[in-house]
């Protein structure tokens, strides 16, 4: 009986505080972003379809799920802060190791390439093998389809 009362009181407090509906993502959360609103779906599908092959066949929702592995260290939204890793907004077409305000490892500062789908695919497969000495503590995404979906997600969402 007592535990039922405590549960009821806690539920009432959570509801009164407005915690029953979590706040929208602000870039500081480590949870996966909510699904795109229905009016964005057509726009996002068109953006994926406009990507070069094989990324134009990607599953954006699957890419969002794979990005959940990245979200603990990276943000992707415009204006979001850097975390352990840099904000990935606008990463495609950006010189590696060049985002102002982020302290990159020496290998990334000296990498001398611009991020594109091919480089990102190589990086995501095995970051330490692709660019030895970088500080990214991530084993990589071994599955080719998951990398394709993730790269399409990054391409589309980092350009919004």
C-alpha positions, 0 to 999 in steps of 0.5 A: 500500500505504501509503495503504491502511494509513493508511486502515485505521488512521484507520478503526480510530481513528474506530471506537475513538473512537466517531465512526462514529456521530455523537452525537444533535443537541444544538442546536449542530449545523448538520446537519438533525435525524434523522427522527422515531422511528417512535413519534413519527410518528403524533403528529407527523402528528396535530399537522400534521392539527390545524393550520388549512388550508393547513398541515394539508396540509403535508409535515413531512419537507419542512418539516424539509428547508427548515428546514435553511436556518434551522438555521445561525442558529436553534435550535428545540428547548426550552432550546437556545441562541440563535445568530445568530438567536433560538431559535424554540421557542415562537415561534408566539404570541410577541410579535415581538422579545421573547425574553429574552436575544436582542438584536433589531434596533430594527425587530423590537423595535418591530414590535408584532405576535405571530407567527402563520402569516400573519405568518411566511409574510410574513416568510419570503417576504422578511424585508427587505421585510416588516420593513425594517431588520431584521438577518436576512440571508436572502433568503427562501423564494420557493416557496409550498409550501416556506413552507407546509411550513416553517411547519407544521414550525415550528408543530409542532416549536416547540411540543414 
